[in-house]
Amino acid sequence: MKTRGETVEAYDQMIGEGNAEGNAVVQAVIDGLVDQTRSIERGVSALGLSQIAFEGSDSLDNPDAVFQ
């Protein structure tokens, strides 16, 4: 999707109505992320963990902390 966004069309064009090829590219990325999440959940379960924590992002959690 990144390469397509840089060389063929922007993301908003990919998700545009009637753009079957662009829609398929975005859907493939979404499906891959869902599969990745399920793999992580299986790993957490296999390790017997009840909770996991994710490290935050300075730029998302506190945009003022990021220097320009």
Biopython code that builds the backbone (N, CA, C, O; Angstrom):
import numpy as np
from Bio.PDB.StructureBuilder import StructureBuilder

atoms = [
    (1, "MET", "N", (0.830, -1.169, 0.000)),
    (1, "MET", "CA", (0.000, 0.000, 0.000)),
    (1, "MET", "C", (0.885, 1.248, 0.000)),
    (1, "MET", "O", (0.590, 2.232, -0.677)),
    (2, "LYS", "N", (1.966, 1.190, 0.764)),
    (2, "LYS", "CA", (2.879, 2.336, 0.813)),
    (2, "LYS", "C", (3.440, 2.620, -0.580)),
    (2, "LYS", "O", (3.422, 3.762, -1.041)),
    (3, "THR", "N", (3.929, 1.595, -1.237)),
    (3, "THR", "CA", (4.497, 1.772, -2.569)),
    (3, "THR", "C", (3.448, 2.274, -3.547)),
    (3, "THR", "O", (3.717, 3.167, -4.350)),
    (4, "ARG", "N", (2.262, 1.705, -3.482)),
    (4, "ARG", "CA", (1.186, 2.157, -4.364)),
    (4, "ARG", "C", (0.854, 3.625, -4.090)),
    (4, "ARG", "O", (0.615, 4.400, -5.017)),
    (5, "GLY", "N", (0.842, 3.997, -2.810)),
    (5, "GLY", "CA", (0.565, 5.376, -2.445)),
    (5, "GLY", "C", (1.618, 6.345, -2.938)),
    (5, "GLY", "O", (1.329, 7.514, -3.197)),
    (6, "GLU", "N", (2.841, 5.855, -3.068)),
    (6, "GLU", "CA", (3.934, 6.706, -3.534)),
    (6, "GLU", "C", (4.071, 6.733, -5.060)),
    (6, "GLU", "O", (4.660, 7.659, -5.619)),
    (7, "THR", "N", (3.522, 5.708, -5.730)),
    (7, "THR", "CA", (3.775, 5.606, -7.167)),
    (7, "THR", "C", (2.526, 5.584, -8.048)),
    (7, "THR", "O", (2.605, 5.922, -9.229)),
    (8, "VAL", "N", (1.390, 5.198, -7.501)),
    (8, "VAL", "CA", (0.196, 5.036, -8.337)),
    (8, "VAL", "C", (-0.890, 6.034, -7.967)),
    (8, "VAL", "O", (-1.324, 6.833, -8.796)),
    (9, "GLU", "N", (-1.324, 5.977, -6.711)),
    (9, "GLU", "CA", (-2.424, 6.836, -6.272)),
    (9, "GLU", "C", (-2.388, 7.000, -4.767)),
    (9, "GLU", "O", (-1.871, 6.140, -4.054)),
    (10, "ALA", "N", (-2.931, 8.092, -4.288)),
    (10, "ALA", "CA", (-2.975, 8.371, -2.855)),
    (10, "ALA", "C", (-4.006, 7.467, -2.179)),
    (10, "ALA", "O", (-4.880, 6.895, -2.829)),
    (11, "TYR", "N", (-3.878, 7.357, -0.854)),
    (11, "TYR", "CA", (-4.768, 6.496, -0.073)),
    (11, "TYR", "C", (-6.229, 6.842, -0.304)),
    (11, "TYR", "O", (-7.053, 5.946, -0.489)),
    (12, "ASP", "N", (-6.561, 8.121, -0.296)),
    (12, "ASP", "CA", (-7.965, 8.497, -0.468)),
    (12, "ASP", "C", (-8.493, 8.078, -1.833)),
    (12, "ASP", "O", (-9.695, 7.869, -1.992)),
    (13, "GLN", "N", (-7.620, 7.955, -2.807)),
    (13, "GLN", "CA", (-8.040, 7.450, -4.115)),
    (13, "GLN", "C", (-8.216, 5.935, -4.070)),
    (13, "GLN", "O", (-9.118, 5.394, -4.710)),
    (14, "MET", "N", (-7.359, 5.253, -3.317)),
    (14, "MET", "CA", (-7.457, 3.799, -3.197)),
    (14, "MET", "C", (-8.799, 3.373, -2.607)),
    (14, "MET", "O", (-9.373, 2.362, -3.014)),
    (15, "ILE", "N", (-9.289, 4.145, -1.654)),
    (15, "ILE", "CA", (-10.543, 3.764, -0.998)),
    (15, "ILE", "C", (-11.758, 4.370, -1.683)),
    (15, "ILE", "O", (-12.882, 4.240, -1.198)),
    (16, "GLY", "N", (-11.534, 5.021, -2.792)),
    (16, "GLY", "CA", (-12.630, 5.653, -3.516)),
    (16, "GLY", "C", (-13.627, 4.649, -4.067)),
    (16, "GLY", "O", (-13.274, 3.521, -4.410)),
    (17, "GLU", "N", (-14.861, 5.074, -4.144)),
    (17, "GLU", "CA", (-15.931, 4.232, -4.688)),
    (17, "GLU", "C", (-15.610, 3.863, -6.129)),
    (17, "GLU", "O", (-15.221, 4.715, -6.928)),
    (18, "GLY", "N", (-15.776, 2.596, -6.450)),
    (18, "GLY", "CA", (-15.541, 2.118, -7.808)),
    (18, "GLY", "C", (-14.104, 1.756, -8.117)),
    (18, "GLY", "O", (-13.815, 1.313, -9.228)),
    (19, "ASN", "N", (-13.191, 1.929, -7.168)),
    (19, "ASN", "CA", (-11.781, 1.593, -7.388)),
    (19, "ASN", "C", (-11.513, 0.211, -6.804)),
    (19, "ASN", "O", (-10.953, 0.081, -5.716)),
    (20, "ALA", "N", (-11.924, -0.825, -7.548)),
    (20, "ALA", "CA", (-11.814, -2.199, -7.050)),
    (20, "ALA", "C", (-10.367, -2.584, -6.737)),
    (20, "ALA", "O", (-10.107, -3.231, -5.722)),
    (21, "GLU", "N", (-9.438, -2.198, -7.588)),
    (21, "GLU", "CA", (-8.032, -2.562, -7.368)),
    (21, "GLU", "C", (-7.469, -1.868, -6.128)),
    (21, "GLU", "O", (-6.814, -2.504, -5.303)),
    (22, "GLY", "N", (-7.721, -0.579, -5.998)),
    (22, "GLY", "CA", (-7.250, 0.148, -4.822)),
    (22, "GLY", "C", (-7.909, -0.352, -3.548)),
    (22, "GLY", "O", (-7.248, -0.501, -2.521)),
    (23, "ASN", "N", (-9.213, -0.613, -3.611)),
    (23, "ASN", "CA", (-9.930, -1.160, -2.451)),
    (23, "ASN", "C", (-9.327, -2.492, -2.027)),
    (23, "ASN", "O", (-9.179, -2.755, -0.834)),
    (24, "ALA", "N", (-8.975, -3.343, -3.003)),
    (24, "ALA", "CA", (-8.396, -4.655, -2.704)),
    (24, "ALA", "C", (-7.044, -4.515, -2.013)),
    (24, "ALA", "O", (-6.721, -5.297, -1.119)),
    (25, "VAL", "N", (-6.259, -3.534, -2.418)),
    (25, "VAL", "CA", (-4.952, -3.301, -1.788)),
    (25, "VAL", "C", (-5.144, -2.925, -0.319)),
    (25, "VAL", "O", (-4.475, -3.472, 0.558)),
    (26, "VAL", "N", (-6.045, -2.004, -0.057)),
    (26, "VAL", "CA", (-6.297, -1.569, 1.321)),
    (26, "VAL", "C", (-6.864, -2.720, 2.138)),
    (26, "VAL", "O", (-6.463, -2.912, 3.286)),
    (27, "GLN", "N", (-7.791, -3.492, 1.568)),
    (27, "GLN", "CA", (-8.382, -4.616, 2.289)),
    (27, "GLN", "C", (-7.340, -5.666, 2.624)),
    (27, "GLN", "O", (-7.395, -6.264, 3.699)),
    (28, "ALA", "N", (-6.388, -5.905, 1.725)),
    (28, "ALA", "CA", (-5.316, -6.866, 1.984)),
    (28, "ALA", "C", (-4.472, -6.431, 3.181)),
    (28, "ALA", "O", (-4.063, -7.265, 3.989)),
    (29, "VAL", "N", (-4.211, -5.136, 3.297)),
    (29, "VAL", "CA", (-3.449, -4.618, 4.446)),
    (29, "VAL", "C", (-4.249, -4.810, 5.730)),
    (29, "VAL", "O", (-3.706, -5.242, 6.747)),
    (30, "ILE", "N", (-5.525, -4.494, 5.682)),
    (30, "ILE", "CA", (-6.388, -4.661, 6.856)),
    (30, "ILE", "C", (-6.428, -6.130, 7.270)),
    (30, "ILE", "O", (-6.292, -6.445, 8.452)),
    (31, "ASP", "N", (-6.613, -7.026, 6.306)),
    (31, "ASP", "CA", (-6.653, -8.459, 6.606)),
    (31, "ASP", "C", (-5.338, -8.919, 7.225)),
    (31, "ASP", "O", (-5.332, -9.726, 8.155)),
    (32, "GLY", "N", (-4.229, -8.406, 6.709)),
    (32, "GLY", "CA", (-2.923, -8.759, 7.268)),
    (32, "GLY", "C", (-2.765, -8.301, 8.706)),
    (32, "GLY", "O", (-2.202, -9.021, 9.532)),
    (33, "LEU", "N", (-3.260, -7.100, 9.013)),
    (33, "LEU", "CA", (-3.188, -6.601, 10.391)),
    (33, "LEU", "C", (-4.084, -7.412, 11.330)),
    (33, "LEU", "O", (-3.721, -7.657, 12.480)),
    (34, "VAL", "N", (-5.245, -7.823, 10.842)),
    (34, "VAL", "CA", (-6.131, -8.667, 11.647)),
    (34, "VAL", "C", (-5.447, -10.010, 11.927)),
    (34, "VAL", "O", (-5.477, -10.496, 13.057)),
    (35, "ASP", "N", (-4.835, -10.606, 10.905)),
    (35, "ASP", "CA", (-4.109, -11.872, 11.092)),
    (35, "ASP", "C", (-2.964, -11.705, 12.081)),
    (35, "ASP", "O", (-2.735, -12.574, 12.923)),
    (36, "GLN", "N", (-2.248, -10.596, 11.984)),
    (36, "GLN", "CA", (-1.132, -10.330, 12.890)),
    (36, "GLN", "C", (-1.638, -10.199, 14.324)),
    (36, "GLN", "O", (-1.014, -10.716, 15.251)),
    (37, "THR", "N", (-2.749, -9.521, 14.509)),
    (37, "THR", "CA", (-3.333, -9.372, 15.842)),
    (37, "THR", "C", (-3.710, -10.720, 16.416)),
    (37, "THR", "O", (-3.455, -10.991, 17.589)),
    (38, "ARG", "N", (-4.310, -11.563, 15.604)),
    (38, "ARG", "CA", (-4.693, -12.908, 16.078)),
    (38, "ARG", "C", (-3.466, -13.719, 16.463)),
    (38, "ARG", "O", (-3.506, -14.477, 17.432)),
    (39, "SER", "N", (-2.376, -13.571, 15.715)),
    (39, "SER", "CA", (-1.135, -14.275, 16.059)),
    (39, "SER", "C", (-0.594, -13.791, 17.399)),
    (39, "SER", "O", (-0.135, -14.592, 18.213)),
    (40, "ILE", "N", (-0.648, -12.503, 17.624)),
    (40, "ILE", "CA", (-0.196, -11.949, 18.904)),
    (40, "ILE", "C", (-1.075, -12.472, 20.032)),
    (40, "ILE", "O", (-0.570, -12.842, 21.092)),
    (41, "GLU", "N", (-2.378, -12.506, 19.814)),
    (41, "GLU", "CA", (-3.294, -13.022, 20.838)),
    (41, "GLU", "C", (-3.008, -14.490, 21.143)),
    (41, "GLU", "O", (-3.056, -14.896, 22.304)),
    (42, "ARG", "N", (-2.713, -15.289, 20.120)),
    (42, "ARG", "CA", (-2.362, -16.699, 20.348)),
    (42, "ARG", "C", (-1.064, -16.811, 21.137)),
    (42, "ARG", "O", (-0.944, -17.658, 22.022)),
    (43, "GLY", "N", (-0.096, -15.965, 20.821)),
    (43, "GLY", "CA", (1.167, -15.973, 21.557)),
    (43, "GLY", "C", (0.979, -15.610, 23.013)),
    (43, "GLY", "O", (1.560, -16.240, 23.896)),
    (44, "VAL", "N", (0.170, -14.597, 23.269)),
    (44, "VAL", "CA", (-0.119, -14.178, 24.642)),
    (44, "VAL", "C", (-0.771, -15.328, 25.400)),
    (44, "VAL", "O", (-0.420, -15.608, 26.546)),
    (45, "SER", "N", (-1.717, -15.984, 24.754)),
    (45, "SER", "CA", (-2.412, -17.109, 25.385)),
    (45, "SER", "C", (-1.455, -18.271, 25.635)),
    (45, "SER", "O", (-1.480, -18.878, 26.706)),
    (46, "ALA", "N", (-0.615, -18.581, 24.654)),
    (46, "ALA", "CA", (0.328, -19.692, 24.797)),
    (46, "ALA", "C", (1.321, -19.447, 25.925)),
    (46, "ALA", "O", (1.777, -20.391, 26.570)),
    (47, "LEU", "N", (1.654, -18.192, 26.161)),
    (47, "LEU", "CA", (2.575, -17.852, 27.244)),
    (47, "LEU", "C", (1.868, -17.766, 28.592)),
    (47, "LEU", "O", (2.506, -17.566, 29.625)),
    (48, "GLY", "N", (0.553, -17.918, 28.573)),
    (48, "GLY", "CA", (-0.207, -17.872, 29.817)),
    (48, "GLY", "C", (-0.326, -16.478, 30.400)),
    (48, "GLY", "O", (-0.506, -16.324, 31.608)),
    (49, "LEU", "N", (-0.227, -15.471, 29.563)),
    (49, "LEU", "CA", (-0.321, -14.096, 30.039)),
    (49, "LEU", "C", (-1.776, -13.656, 30.032)),
    (49, "LEU", "O", (-2.528, -13.985, 29.115)),
    (50, "SER", "N", (-2.165, -12.922, 31.041)),
    (50, "SER", "CA", (-3.549, -12.450, 31.084)),
    (50, "SER", "C", (-3.663, -11.018, 30.576)),
    (50, "SER", "O", (-4.723, -10.605, 30.105)),
    (51, "GLN", "N", (-2.587, -10.270, 30.669)),
    (51, "GLN", "CA", (-2.592, -8.902, 30.200)),
    (51, "GLN", "C", (-1.261, -8.588, 29.546)),
    (51, "GLN", "O", (-0.212, -9.077, 29.965)),
    (52, "ILE", "N", (-1.320, -7.783, 28.534)),
    (52, "ILE", "CA", (-0.093, -7.276, 27.933)),
    (52, "ILE", "C", (-0.234, -5.767, 27.816)),
    (52, "ILE", "O", (-1.342, -5.239, 27.722)),
    (53, "ALA", "N", (0.888, -5.089, 27.824)),
    (53, "ALA", "CA", (0.880, -3.633, 27.723)),
    (53, "ALA", "C", (1.687, -3.240, 26.496)),
    (53, "ALA", "O", (2.673, -3.887, 26.142)),
    (54, "PHE", "N", (1.251, -2.183, 25.869)),
    (54, "PHE", "CA", (1.956, -1.666, 24.705)),
    (54, "PHE", "C", (2.559, -0.325, 25.054)),
    (54, "PHE", "O", (1.945, 0.505, 25.724)),
    (55, "GLU", "N", (3.765, -0.136, 24.586)),
    (55, "GLU", "CA", (4.428, 1.132, 24.796)),
    (55, "GLU", "C", (3.736, 2.186, 23.947)),
    (55, "GLU", "O", (3.393, 1.939, 22.791)),
    (56, "GLY", "N", (3.540, 3.330, 24.513)),
    (56, "GLY", "CA", (2.881, 4.415, 23.789)),
    (56, "GLY", "C", (3.791, 5.059, 22.776)),
    (56, "GLY", "O", (4.941, 4.656, 22.597)),
    (57, "SER", "N", (3.274, 6.037, 22.134)),
    (57, "SER", "CA", (4.011, 6.787, 21.132)),
    (57, "SER", "C", (4.080, 8.241, 21.580)),
    (57, "SER", "O", (3.050, 8.869, 21.827)),
    (58, "ASP", "N", (5.286, 8.773, 21.683)),
    (58, "ASP", "CA", (5.430, 10.169, 22.092)),
    (58, "ASP", "C", (4.640, 11.100, 21.179)),
    (58, "ASP", "O", (3.982, 12.030, 21.645)),
    (59, "SER", "N", (4.711, 10.844, 19.887)),
    (59, "SER", "CA", (4.057, 11.746, 18.960)),
    (59, "SER", "C", (2.535, 11.660, 19.030)),
    (59, "SER", "O", (1.852, 12.648, 18.762)),
    (60, "LEU", "N", (1.998, 10.499, 19.385)),
    (60, "LEU", "CA", (0.545, 10.359, 19.485)),
    (60, "LEU", "C", (0.039, 10.671, 20.890)),
    (60, "LEU", "O", (-1.012, 11.291, 21.056)),
    (61, "ASP", "N", (0.793, 10.239, 21.898)),
    (61, "ASP", "CA", (0.366, 10.455, 23.282)),
    (61, "ASP", "C", (0.537, 11.904, 23.717)),
    (61, "ASP", "O", (-0.277, 12.433, 24.475)),
    (62, "ASN", "N", (1.601, 12.543, 23.233)),
    (62, "ASN", "CA", (1.890, 13.912, 23.631)),
    (62, "ASN", "C", (2.610, 14.618, 22.476)),
    (62, "ASN", "O", (3.838, 14.701, 22.476)),
    (63, "PRO", "N", (1.869, 15.119, 21.509)),
    (63, "PRO", "CA", (2.500, 15.752, 20.343)),
    (63, "PRO", "C", (3.453, 16.884, 20.683)),
    (63, "PRO", "O", (4.382, 17.154, 19.921)),
    (64, "ASP", "N", (3.243, 17.553, 21.815)),
    (64, "ASP", "CA", (4.116, 18.652, 22.202)),
    (64, "ASP", "C", (5.503, 18.156, 22.622)),
    (64, "ASP", "O", (6.441, 18.949, 22.694)),
    (65, "ALA", "N", (5.647, 16.851, 22.902)),
    (65, "ALA", "CA", (6.934, 16.298, 23.325)),
    (65, "ALA", "C", (7.861, 16.041, 22.136)),
    (65, "ALA", "O", (9.049, 15.776, 22.319)),
    (66, "VAL", "N", (7.333, 16.115, 20.956)),
    (66, "VAL", "CA", (8.125, 15.846, 19.760)),
    (66, "VAL", "C", (8.692, 17.151, 19.225)),
    (66, "VAL", "O", (7.965, 18.114, 18.983)),
    (67, "PHE", "N", (9.998, 17.159, 19.048)),
    (67, "PHE", "CA", (10.657, 18.365, 18.560)),
    (67, "PHE", "C", (10.665, 18.372, 17.046)),
    (67, "PHE", "O", (10.848, 17.335, 16.409)),
    (68, "GLN", "N", (10.469, 19.530, 16.485)),
    (68, "GLN", "CA", (10.478, 19.652, 15.019)),
    (68, "GLN", "C", (11.759, 20.235, 14.527)),
    (68, "GLN", "O", (11.936, 20.407, 13.321)),
]
sb = StructureBuilder()
sb.init_structure("model")
sb.init_model(0)
sb.init_chain("A")
sb.init_seg("    ")
for serial, (resi, resn, name, xyz) in enumerate(atoms, 1):
    if name == "N":
        sb.init_residue(resn, " ", resi, " ")
    sb.init_atom(name, np.array(xyz, "f"), 0.0, 1.0, " ", f" {name:<3s}", serial, name[0])
structure = sb.get_structure()
